Amino acid sequence: MKVGFAGLGRMGREMAANLARAGVELVLWNRSPEKAATLAREIGAEAVETPRELSERCEIVVTMLADDAASETVHFGENGLFAGSTARHFVEMGTMSPDHIFDLAARAPEGATVIDAPVSGATQAARHGQLLIMAGCDEATGGPLRPLFDAMGRRTVFLGRAGAGAVMKLGVNMLIHGLNQTLAEALALTKAAGIPRAAAFDVIEASAAAAPMLSYRKPLYLDEAAQDVTFTVALARKDMSVTAALAERLGVALPQSGVTLAQLQEAIAAGYADRDMAAIVPFMEDKTR
């Protein structure tokens, strides 16, 4: 069984490497061809020039793309995944809007299944196969994909229907970005009162407010500029914008998340777009008067 993988960014390359280590025969595509070619050499896979080639040669195609717009281009383009496809399963593992997932399902080639299966976990979790996978299908539908999910993640939760994975991912990220913002405010407050950032972080990490992301992102929160970027402020803003649009459509009030989104937008305007989302800590500290 051949598996195609499209989207080899920070997360995608680690996920694809784990599939290769599990013995999966992989075919790779990336918008930047050199990334696909380099990774293919490293993990013993094959690289192709267009998304269409993935879907013509593979039974399952996994995509790990940045947003709805990128996914639309990869799926619906002239040489996209849906052009002349023979693949039976398309698995979108990026953070997308549920409306986009519904559109993919409606426009998929006849007989093909689209499953939204976004993940929770940073690049460290992706590297070690410890992602949480939120699958928008039932266990029976997801059965053929289970070996792939097990190679990439520590647990897969089947949520029963298309789009449910996308919604659940937005709910999880809403909490993550809210915690990121509140942590930045707490560190700004304690620093202004004379407590060093490292000491304050140690207390928070040992407190009832601790969350797993605090520990594995600790080096970023203590010195973001000295670490590799794992998740940008721009992507966080994208997540919160998609969440806000869904909430408005459903008539759900998200007052706290509105504050988080506003701060992310302000940070981007101040030049923080491409920095890790942990940069909200120095951003908030710089706002201290």
C-alpha positions as a Markdown table, in Angstrom:
| # | Residue | x | y | z |
|---|---|---|---|---|
| 1 | Met | 0.0 | 0.0 | 0.0 |
| 2 | Lys | 1.4 | 3.4 | -1.1 |
| 3 | Val | 0.7 | 6.5 | 0.9 |
| 4 | Gly | 1.1 | 10.0 | -0.4 |
| 5 | Phe | 2.0 | 12.8 | 1.9 |
| 6 | Ala | 1.6 | 16.5 | 0.9 |
| 7 | Gly | 2.8 | 19.4 | 3.1 |
| 8 | Leu | 6.3 | 18.9 | 4.6 |
| 9 | Gly | 6.5 | 21.9 | 7.0 |
| 10 | Arg | 7.7 | 21.7 | 10.6 |
| 11 | Met | 5.0 | 19.2 | 11.5 |
| 12 | Gly | 4.5 | 17.3 | 8.2 |
| 13 | Arg | 8.2 | 16.3 | 7.8 |
| 14 | Glu | 8.2 | 14.7 | 11.2 |
| 15 | Met | 4.9 | 12.9 | 10.6 |
| 16 | Ala | 6.1 | 11.6 | 7.3 |
| 17 | Ala | 9.4 | 10.4 | 8.8 |
| 18 | Asn | 7.5 | 8.4 | 11.4 |
| 19 | Leu | 5.4 | 6.8 | 8.7 |
| 20 | Ala | 8.6 | 5.8 | 6.9 |
| 21 | Arg | 10.1 | 4.4 | 10.1 |
| 22 | Ala | 6.9 | 2.3 | 10.5 |
| 23 | Gly | 7.6 | 0.7 | 7.1 |
| 24 | Val | 5.0 | 2.7 | 5.1 |
| 25 | Glu | 5.9 | 3.1 | 1.4 |
| 26 | Leu | 5.7 | 6.9 | 0.9 |
| 27 | Val | 5.4 | 9.3 | -2.0 |
| 28 | Leu | 6.0 | 12.9 | -1.1 |
| 29 | Trp | 5.0 | 16.3 | -2.5 |
| 30 | Asn | 5.7 | 19.8 | -1.2 |
| 31 | Arg | 5.1 | 23.2 | -2.6 |
| 32 | Ser | 8.9 | 23.7 | -2.3 |
| 33 | Pro | 10.2 | 20.7 | -4.4 |
| 34 | Glu | 13.6 | 20.7 | -2.7 |
| 35 | Lys | 12.1 | 20.0 | 0.7 |
| 36 | Ala | 10.3 | 16.9 | -0.7 |
| 37 | Ala | 13.4 | 15.7 | -2.5 |
| 38 | Thr | 15.7 | 16.2 | 0.5 |
| 39 | Leu | 13.3 | 14.4 | 2.9 |
| 40 | Ala | 12.7 | 11.6 | 0.3 |
| 41 | Arg | 16.5 | 10.9 | 0.3 |
| 42 | Glu | 16.6 | 11.0 | 4.1 |
| 43 | Ile | 13.8 | 8.5 | 4.7 |
| 44 | Gly | 13.9 | 6.3 | 1.6 |
| 45 | Ala | 10.7 | 7.7 | 0.0 |
| 46 | Glu | 10.0 | 9.0 | -3.4 |
| 47 | Ala | 9.2 | 12.6 | -4.4 |
| 48 | Val | 6.9 | 13.8 | -7.2 |
| 49 | Glu | 6.3 | 17.1 | -8.9 |
| 50 | Thr | 2.5 | 17.6 | -8.5 |
| 51 | Pro | -0.2 | 16.7 | -6.0 |
| 52 | Arg | -2.1 | 14.9 | -8.8 |
| 53 | Glu | 0.7 | 12.4 | -9.0 |
| 54 | Leu | 0.2 | 11.5 | -5.4 |
| 55 | Ser | -3.5 | 10.7 | -5.8 |
| 56 | Glu | -2.9 | 8.8 | -9.1 |
| 57 | Arg | -0.2 | 6.6 | -7.5 |
| 58 | Cys | -1.4 | 6.2 | -3.9 |
| 59 | Glu | -4.4 | 4.6 | -2.2 |
| 60 | Ile | -4.3 | 7.0 | 0.7 |
| 61 | Val | -3.2 | 10.7 | 0.6 |
| 62 | Val | -2.4 | 12.5 | 3.8 |
| 63 | Thr | -2.2 | 16.3 | 3.8 |
| 64 | Met | -0.7 | 18.6 | 6.4 |
| 65 | Leu | -1.3 | 22.1 | 5.2 |
| 66 | Ala | -1.4 | 25.5 | 6.8 |
| 67 | Asp | -4.9 | 26.7 | 6.1 |
| 68 | Asp | -8.1 | 26.5 | 4.0 |
| 69 | Ala | -6.5 | 28.4 | 1.1 |
| 70 | Ala | -3.5 | 26.2 | 0.9 |
| 71 | Ser | -5.7 | 23.1 | 1.0 |
| 72 | Glu | -8.0 | 24.4 | -1.7 |
| 73 | Thr | -5.0 | 24.9 | -4.0 |
| 74 | Val | -3.6 | 21.5 | -3.4 |
| 75 | His | -6.9 | 19.7 | -3.8 |
| 76 | Phe | -8.7 | 21.6 | -6.5 |
| 77 | Gly | -5.9 | 23.0 | -8.7 |
| 78 | Glu | -5.4 | 21.9 | -12.3 |
| 79 | Asn | -2.8 | 19.4 | -11.1 |
| 80 | Gly | -4.4 | 19.0 | -7.7 |
| 81 | Leu | -5.2 | 15.9 | -5.7 |
| 82 | Phe | -8.8 | 15.7 | -7.1 |
| 83 | Ala | -7.7 | 15.9 | -10.7 |
| 84 | Gly | -7.9 | 12.4 | -12.2 |
| 85 | Ser | -7.6 | 10.8 | -8.8 |
| 86 | Thr | -7.6 | 7.1 | -8.0 |
| 87 | Ala | -6.9 | 7.4 | -4.3 |
| 88 | Arg | -9.6 | 6.0 | -2.0 |
| 89 | His | -8.9 | 8.1 | 1.2 |
| 90 | Phe | -7.9 | 11.7 | 1.6 |
| 91 | Val | -6.9 | 12.6 | 5.2 |
| 92 | Glu | -6.6 | 16.3 | 6.0 |
| 93 | Met | -4.5 | 16.7 | 9.2 |
| 94 | Gly | -4.0 | 20.4 | 9.2 |
| 95 | Thr | -6.1 | 22.9 | 11.1 |
| 96 | Met | -9.0 | 23.8 | 8.8 |
| 97 | Ser | -12.5 | 25.2 | 9.1 |
| 98 | Pro | -15.3 | 22.6 | 9.2 |
| 99 | Asp | -16.8 | 24.4 | 6.2 |
| 100 | His | -13.7 | 23.6 | 4.2 |
| 101 | Ile | -13.9 | 19.9 | 5.2 |
| 102 | Phe | -17.5 | 19.8 | 4.1 |
| 103 | Asp | -16.5 | 21.3 | 0.7 |
| 104 | Leu | -13.7 | 18.7 | 0.3 |
| 105 | Ala | -16.1 | 15.9 | 1.0 |
| 106 | Ala | -18.7 | 17.3 | -1.4 |
| 107 | Arg | -16.2 | 17.7 | -4.2 |
| 108 | Ala | -14.1 | 14.5 | -3.7 |
| 109 | Pro | -13.8 | 12.1 | -6.6 |
| 110 | Glu | -16.5 | 9.5 | -6.8 |
| 111 | Gly | -16.0 | 6.7 | -4.3 |
| 112 | Ala | -13.3 | 8.5 | -2.3 |
| 113 | Thr | -13.6 | 9.4 | 1.4 |
| 114 | Val | -12.4 | 12.6 | 3.0 |
| 115 | Ile | -11.5 | 12.5 | 6.7 |
| 116 | Asp | -10.5 | 15.4 | 8.8 |
| 117 | Ala | -7.9 | 14.3 | 11.3 |
| 118 | Pro | -6.1 | 17.3 | 12.8 |
| 119 | Val | -3.6 | 16.8 | 15.5 |
| 120 | Ser | -2.7 | 18.3 | 18.9 |
| 121 | Gly | 1.0 | 18.6 | 19.9 |
| 122 | Ala | 4.0 | 20.6 | 18.8 |
| 123 | Thr | 6.9 | 19.6 | 16.7 |
| 124 | Gln | 8.4 | 17.6 | 19.6 |
| 125 | Ala | 5.3 | 15.5 | 19.8 |
| 126 | Ala | 5.3 | 15.0 | 16.0 |
| 127 | Arg | 8.9 | 14.0 | 16.1 |
| 128 | His | 8.3 | 11.3 | 18.7 |
| 129 | Gly | 5.0 | 10.1 | 17.4 |
| 130 | Gln | 3.1 | 11.4 | 20.4 |
| 131 | Leu | 0.4 | 13.5 | 18.7 |
| 132 | Leu | -3.2 | 13.3 | 19.7 |
| 133 | Ile | -5.3 | 12.7 | 16.5 |
| 134 | Met | -8.9 | 14.0 | 16.3 |
| 135 | Ala | -10.6 | 12.0 | 13.5 |
| 136 | Gly | -13.9 | 13.2 | 12.0 |
| 137 | Cys | -15.2 | 9.7 | 11.3 |
| 138 | Asp | -16.3 | 6.6 | 13.1 |
| 139 | Glu | -13.9 | 3.8 | 14.0 |
| 140 | Ala | -15.1 | 1.6 | 11.1 |
| 141 | Thr | -14.5 | 4.3 | 8.5 |
| 142 | Gly | -11.1 | 5.1 | 10.0 |
| 143 | Gly | -10.1 | 1.4 | 10.3 |
| 144 | Pro | -7.8 | 1.4 | 7.1 |
| 145 | Leu | -6.1 | 4.5 | 8.5 |
| 146 | Arg | -5.4 | 3.2 | 12.0 |
| 147 | Pro | -1.9 | 1.9 | 11.3 |
| 148 | Leu | -1.0 | 5.3 | 9.9 |
| 149 | Phe | -2.5 | 7.1 | 12.9 |
| 150 | Asp | -0.7 | 4.8 | 15.3 |
| 151 | Ala | 2.6 | 5.5 | 13.6 |
| 152 | Met | 2.1 | 9.3 | 14.0 |
| 153 | Gly | 0.3 | 9.6 | 17.3 |
| 154 | Arg | -0.1 | 8.3 | 20.8 |
| 155 | Arg | -3.9 | 8.2 | 20.7 |
| 156 | Thr | -6.7 | 8.6 | 18.1 |
| 157 | Val | -10.1 | 9.8 | 19.1 |
| 158 | Phe | -12.9 | 9.0 | 16.6 |
| 159 | Leu | -15.5 | 11.7 | 16.8 |
| 160 | Gly | -18.1 | 10.1 | 14.5 |
| 161 | Arg | -18.7 | 12.5 | 11.6 |
| 162 | Ala | -17.0 | 14.7 | 9.0 |
| 163 | Gly | -16.0 | 18.1 | 10.3 |
| 164 | Ala | -16.1 | 17.1 | 14.0 |
| 165 | Gly | -12.3 | 16.7 | 14.0 |
| 166 | Ala | -11.9 | 20.2 | 12.6 |
| 167 | Val | -14.3 | 21.7 | 15.2 |
| 168 | Met | -12.6 | 19.8 | 18.1 |
| 169 | Lys | -9.1 | 21.1 | 17.0 |
| 170 | Leu | -10.4 | 24.6 | 17.0 |
| 171 | Gly | -11.7 | 24.1 | 20.6 |
| 172 | Val | -8.4 | 22.7 | 21.7 |
| 173 | Asn | -6.4 | 25.5 | 20.1 |
| 174 | Met | -8.7 | 28.1 | 21.5 |
| 175 | Leu | -7.7 | 26.8 | 25.0 |
| 176 | Ile | -4.0 | 26.7 | 24.0 |
| 177 | His | -3.9 | 30.2 | 22.7 |
| 178 | Gly | -5.9 | 31.5 | 25.6 |
| 179 | Leu | -3.4 | 29.9 | 28.0 |
| 180 | Asn | -0.5 | 31.3 | 26.0 |
| 181 | Gln | -2.0 | 34.8 | 26.4 |
| 182 | Thr | -2.8 | 34.5 | 30.1 |
| 183 | Leu | 0.7 | 33.0 | 30.8 |
| 184 | Ala | 2.3 | 36.0 | 29.1 |
| 185 | Glu | 0.2 | 38.4 | 31.2 |
| 186 | Ala | 1.1 | 36.5 | 34.4 |
| 187 | Leu | 4.8 | 36.7 | 33.6 |
| 188 | Ala | 4.6 | 40.4 | 32.7 |
| 189 | Leu | 2.8 | 41.1 | 36.0 |
| 190 | Thr | 5.3 | 39.1 | 38.1 |
| 191 | Lys | 8.3 | 40.6 | 36.3 |
| 192 | Ala | 7.0 | 44.1 | 36.9 |
| 193 | Ala | 6.8 | 43.2 | 40.6 |
| 194 | Gly | 10.5 | 42.2 | 40.6 |
| 195 | Ile | 10.2 | 38.4 | 40.2 |
| 196 | Pro | 12.5 | 36.9 | 37.5 |
| 197 | Arg | 10.8 | 35.2 | 34.6 |
| 198 | Ala | 12.4 | 31.8 | 35.3 |
| 199 | Ala | 11.4 | 31.8 | 39.0 |
| 200 | Ala | 7.9 | 32.8 | 38.1 |
| 201 | Phe | 7.7 | 30.1 | 35.5 |
| 202 | Asp | 8.9 | 27.5 | 37.9 |
| 203 | Val | 6.1 | 28.4 | 40.3 |
| 204 | Ile | 3.4 | 28.4 | 37.6 |
| 205 | Glu | 4.7 | 25.0 | 36.3 |
| 206 | Ala | 4.4 | 23.5 | 39.7 |
| 207 | Ser | 1.0 | 25.0 | 40.4 |
| 208 | Ala | -2.6 | 23.9 | 39.7 |
| 209 | Ala | -2.5 | 26.1 | 36.6 |
| 210 | Ala | 0.2 | 23.8 | 35.0 |
| 211 | Ala | -0.5 | 22.2 | 31.6 |
| 212 | Pro | 1.6 | 19.9 | 29.5 |
| 213 | Met | 2.4 | 22.6 | 27.0 |
| 214 | Leu | 4.0 | 24.7 | 29.6 |
| 215 | Ser | 6.7 | 22.0 | 30.3 |
| 216 | Tyr | 7.5 | 21.1 | 26.8 |
| 217 | Arg | 7.5 | 24.7 | 25.7 |
| 218 | Lys | 9.5 | 25.9 | 28.7 |
| 219 | Pro | 12.7 | 26.8 | 26.8 |
| 220 | Leu | 10.6 | 29.0 | 24.4 |
| 221 | Tyr | 8.8 | 30.8 | 27.3 |
| 222 | Leu | 12.1 | 31.5 | 29.0 |
| 223 | Asp | 14.0 | 32.7 | 25.9 |
| 224 | Glu | 11.9 | 32.5 | 22.8 |
| 225 | Ala | 14.5 | 34.3 | 20.6 |
| 226 | Ala | 17.1 | 31.7 | 21.2 |
| 227 | Gln | 14.9 | 28.7 | 20.2 |
| 228 | Asp | 13.6 | 27.4 | 16.9 |
| 229 | Val | 10.2 | 28.5 | 15.9 |
| 230 | Thr | 7.6 | 25.8 | 16.4 |
| 231 | Phe | 4.3 | 27.6 | 15.9 |
| 232 | Thr | 4.1 | 31.2 | 14.7 |
| 233 | Val | 2.0 | 34.1 | 16.0 |
| 234 | Ala | 0.5 | 34.3 | 12.5 |
| 235 | Leu | -0.8 | 30.7 | 12.7 |
| 236 | Ala | -2.2 | 31.4 | 16.1 |
| 237 | Arg | -4.1 | 34.4 | 14.8 |
| 238 | Lys | -5.3 | 32.2 | 11.9 |
| 239 | Asp | -6.7 | 29.6 | 14.3 |
| 240 | Met | -8.5 | 32.2 | 16.4 |
| 241 | Ser | -9.9 | 33.9 | 13.3 |
| 242 | Val | -11.4 | 30.6 | 12.1 |
| 243 | Thr | -12.7 | 29.9 | 15.6 |
| 244 | Ala | -14.3 | 33.3 | 15.8 |
| 245 | Ala | -16.0 | 32.8 | 12.4 |
| 246 | Leu | -17.4 | 29.4 | 13.5 |
| 247 | Ala | -18.7 | 30.8 | 16.8 |
| 248 | Glu | -20.4 | 33.7 | 15.0 |
| 249 | Arg | -22.1 | 31.3 | 12.6 |
| 250 | Leu | -23.3 | 29.1 | 15.5 |
| 251 | Gly | -24.3 | 32.0 | 17.7 |
| 252 | Val | -21.8 | 31.2 | 20.5 |
| 253 | Ala | -20.3 | 34.0 | 22.5 |
| 254 | Leu | -16.5 | 33.7 | 23.0 |
| 255 | Pro | -15.6 | 36.9 | 25.0 |
| 256 | Gln | -12.3 | 35.6 | 26.3 |
| 257 | Ser | -11.2 | 34.3 | 22.9 |
| 258 | Gly | -12.0 | 37.7 | 21.4 |
| 259 | Val | -9.4 | 39.2 | 23.7 |
| 260 | Thr | -6.9 | 36.6 | 22.7 |
| 261 | Leu | -7.5 | 37.3 | 19.0 |
| 262 | Ala | -7.2 | 41.0 | 19.5 |
| 263 | Gln | -3.8 | 40.6 | 21.2 |
| 264 | Leu | -2.6 | 38.4 | 18.5 |
| 265 | Gln | -3.6 | 40.9 | 15.8 |
| 266 | Glu | -1.9 | 43.7 | 17.8 |
| 267 | Ala | 1.3 | 41.6 | 18.1 |
| 268 | Ile | 1.3 | 40.9 | 14.3 |
| 269 | Ala | 0.9 | 44.7 | 13.7 |
| 270 | Ala | 4.0 | 45.2 | 15.9 |
| 271 | Gly | 6.1 | 42.8 | 13.8 |
| 272 | Tyr | 5.7 | 39.5 | 15.7 |
| 273 | Ala | 3.9 | 37.5 | 12.9 |
| 274 | Asp | 6.8 | 35.1 | 12.1 |
| 275 | Arg | 8.0 | 34.6 | 15.7 |
| 276 | Asp | 7.0 | 31.7 | 17.9 |
| 277 | Met | 3.7 | 32.2 | 19.7 |
| 278 | Ala | 5.8 | 32.3 | 22.9 |
| 279 | Ala | 6.9 | 35.7 | 21.7 |
| 280 | Ile | 3.6 | 37.0 | 23.2 |
| 281 | Val | 5.6 | 36.9 | 26.5 |
| 282 | Pro | 8.1 | 39.7 | 25.5 |
| 283 | Phe | 5.3 | 41.4 | 23.6 |
| 284 | Met | 3.2 | 41.7 | 26.8 |
| 285 | Glu | 6.3 | 42.7 | 28.8 |
| 286 | Asp | 7.0 | 45.5 | 26.3 |
| 287 | Lys | 3.5 | 46.8 | 26.9 |
| 288 | Thr | 4.2 | 47.2 | 30.6 |
| 289 | Arg | 4.3 | 50.9 | 31.6 |
